[in-house]
Amino acid sequence: MIREREIRNIVVAMTLIVAAMLHCQSATAQHTLSLIGGAGASYARFYPTEEIKMLWLKQGGEIIDCPRPLMHGGISWRYYSPKPRFVGAVGIDLEYMERGYKMGYAYTSEYVGEGDNRHEIRHYRYYTRYVNSVMLPFVWQPHVYVAKNKLRIFIDAAFVLSYNISSRYEYENNAYPAGKYEWKVPRDNRFGYGLAGGAGFAVLLKQVEIGVRARYYFGYSDILKNRNKYYSSTTDGRENPFYYSPLRSPIDNLTFSLSIGWRFNKEGFEEWKIRKKREKALDEFNFSGATNSGNSSAPRGGTRMQTRQ
């Protein structure tokens, strides 16, 4: 409960910061609202170490009963400050994301080679867990414009909050029946947090922005509470393959996304145009002041000459 309260406070604080930015924006600031979607992969980092495979495909489900990529989608908002030139944007994403992990829960051994070259090869049987989550990244996005402001190249850095909605599990070759993962408060964490980073580019067609992005989500929180809080799983069903809960169990995600967005103000582009040094120098030099100064000095010189005569 303490962690949930802390995460709630962080969300409220970030919301207030964004609201203040909107209130203080200048007339030439830009806002972009985009739809995003794509596919990716997921991976868990257990300690003590377990046999883990990158999870790319979801083997059927309630809606699509065939192997398919792990999907994600949502909306994205960006705020572009007009100055300085290369700071970029800040914003918030709201995404539904399929995550999970694939872990070897049992194995058979095969010994090959002879003498000093004899070694063990383990053939694992895998347990797979799928997790459906809502992700809330708070994004800082430095960028540059190229190709006469028609192409935007950016990098992403984000602090991410997440909430796990539901989960399913299955065993390889149907060794045990698949089913719905039942959440238990003493064992499972629904709230999570982490960092994310990535890069991409966007093509600007007037006020329409079409983008491509790759992003890696690095989890800091655990999907399972560690063994100091939930030690033994002897009373659990087949949904939990661990005999003892791991000490660490964060989940990472790699995503590839397409986006299409609308810029609500195109005037901000004028603030990003780079003028030539000569044009800037001519604007800064006051010709009228210099001319007036020269004209006013001539009569004074003539007056002094007449006085000497």
N, C-alpha and C positions, 0 to 999 in steps of 0.2 A: 504493500500500500504506500509506503514511503516513496518508492521509485515512481509509481503512477502519479503521485502528487507533485513530484519534482518535474516530471515531463509535462504535466498540465501547466505548471507555472512557466516553463520555458516557452510553451506554445503561446500563452497569453502575452508574455513579454515580446516575443517576435512579432505577434500581431499588432501590438501597440507601436512598435518601431516602424513597421510598414505603413501603418495608418498615419504616423507623423510625417513620413517621407511623402506620402500622397498629399498631405495638407500643405507642405512647404514647397511643392514642385514649382518650377518655373514654367512660363508659357510655352517654351519650345521643347519641353521634355517629351519623351516618347513612351508609349505603353503598347505592349504586344500581348495578345491573347491567342494561344495556340492549342491545337489538338495534337497529341503525341501518341504513338503506338509502335510496337515492334516486338522483337523476340530476344531471347538471351539464354543464359545458363546460370546455374546456381551451384554452390559448393559450401561445405561446412568444414570448420577447423576445430576438431576435437582435441582436448588434452585430458588424459593421456591419448596419444595418437591412435587413430583407428584407420582401417583401410577404407579410403574414400575415393569415389569417382565423381568427376564433373557431371552434373545432371543437365542434359540438353533437351530431352524429350519427356513429355508427359504421356504415359501409356494409357490413354483413354480416360474417361470421366463421365460425369452426369450428362453433359451436353454433347461432346464430340467423343465418340467411342472408337478412337483410333490414335496411333502415335502422332504427336504433333509437338512443335516447339513450345517452350515455356513462354507465355505471352505477357505483355503488360500494355497499359494504356491509361490515358488521363488527360488533364489539362495543364497548361503552363502559362504563367504570367511573368512578364519582364517589364522592368522600369529602367529606362535609359536616361541618365542625367546628361544634359547637353555639354557640360564642361566638367573636368578637363577631358582632353581628346581620347586618351587610351584607357580610362578607368573601366568603361564597359557598363554592364547591367547588374542589377540585383533582382531577385524574384523568388517565387514559390512555385513548386510543382505539386500536384495532387495526382497520385498514380495508384492504380490497382495492379499488383504484381504477383505473378506465380513464382514461388521459390521452392527450395527444398534441398534434399541431399540424398546420396546413394551410398550406403555403408555396408561393408562386408561383415555379416554377423556370424558366419561360420565358414569353415574351409576344410578341404581335404589336402593332404600333403602327398607330393610325388618327389622322389629322390632320383636325380639323374647324374650321370658322370661316374667316374671311378677314381679311387685314390684321393689325392688332394683336391681334385676338381669336383668331387661329389658335393652336391648342394641340394637344398630343398626348394621346390616350387609349390606355392600354395594356390589352390583353385578355390576362389571365394564364391559364396552364395550371398546375394545382396538383398538388403532391406532398403526400400525407397519410401521416403516421406515427402509429400507435397504440402506446401503451406501457401495459403492465399492471404496476401497482406495488403494493407493500405500504406503507402509510403508518402512522407511529407518532407521533401528536401527544401531547405532554405539556401538559395543558390547565389553565389557571386560569380559573374561571368565576364572576365576581361575579354576584349575583342578588338579587332582592327578591321577597317573597311578597305577593300581593294577593288580594282576594276571599276573605277568611277562610281563608287558607292553601290555597286550592284552585287557585291559578294562580301559577306561578313564571316570572318574566321574567328573562332572563339575557343576558350578553354573553360572548363567547369570546375568549381570547388564548392562543396556543399556540406552542411550539417544536416543529418537525416534523422527524422523520427518515424517510427513504424508501429503499426498495430496489426496483429495476426488475427484474421477473422475466422478461418476454418482450416481444417487439415484432413488429409487422407493418407493411408499407408498401404503398402503391398509388399509381398515377398516374391523374389525371383522364382519363376517356374511354378507359381501358385503353391509353394511349399506349405503356406498357411493362407487361410482366406483373407482377402483384402477387405478393408472397411474404413469407416469414419474414425478419425482420431479423436478420442474423447479428451477434452482439456480438463486438467486437474490443477486447481490453484496451488497446492503444495509442490507440484512437479514442474509446471509449465509457465513460461513467461509469454504473455500476450503483447506487452509493450517492449519496444526495442529502440536503439539509437546507434548511430555510427557516422562515418564520413563517406563522401563520394567524390570522385574526380573523373574528368573526361575531356573530350574535345570534339569539335565538329565544325560544320560550315553551313551557311544559309544563303540561298539565292534570293535577292530582293526584286520582285516584279511590281513596281509602283508600291502599293501599300500591303501587298501580299508577300509573306516570307515563307519559303519552303526550305526545310532544314534536314540535315543528317547528323546524327550524334552517336557517339560511343561513350559509355559511362560505366565505371566500376564502383560498386557499393561495397564498402569495407565495414563489416559489422563489428561493433564493440560489445554489445550486449549478448547474452546467451539465450538460446531458444529453450534450453532446459535449465532449471535451477540446479546448482552444483550439489555435490554430495554432502556438503555441510548443512544444507537445508533439506535435501531429499536423498537419503543415503541409499536405501535398497529398493529395488523394484519388484520384489518377490510377490507382491500382492497385485501387480499390474497384469493386464492382458497382453495379447500379441501386439498391441499398438506400440509397446515399448520394448525394444530388443536389448536394452542395457540391463545387465545384472546390477551394476553399480552406476549411479549417475556420473557423467563426466564432470571434471572440474571446470572446463571451459567448453562452450558450444556455440560460438558465433557463426552466422551465415553470411556469405559473400554472394554478390550477384554481378554478372557481366551482362550489359544490355546494349542492343543496337536498335536505334529508334529513327523513325521518320516523323516529321512534324509539318503542319501547315498552319500559319498564323496570320493575323491581321494587325497591322500597325495603325493605331488610332490617330497618330499625328505624324505627318511626313515633313513638317517644317523643320524638325530638328536636324535634318540632313544639312541645312545651311551652316550649322555650327561646326560641322566636321570637315568642311572644305579647307584644304591647306593652300594658302596663298604663297606666291613666289616671294622671295626675299626683297626683290626690287619693288614689287607692288606694295609690300608692307612698309618699306622705307619711304616711298613716296607719300603714302598716307600719313606717316608720322611726321614728315617735314612740313612745316607751316610756311608755304610760299607767300601767302598774303602778309603774314607778319614780317617776313624777311624783306619784302618789297616796301612795305610801309616804313620799316626801319631805315632802309637805304634812302628813301625819298626825304625823310625827315632830317637826315644828317646833312643833305646838300645845302639847304638854306642856312643852316647854322654855320657851315664852312664859309659860305659867301658873306655872311654877316661879319665874321671875324676878319676876312680879307679887307672888307670895306673899312673896318675900324682901324686897321693898320695904316691904310692910305690917309 
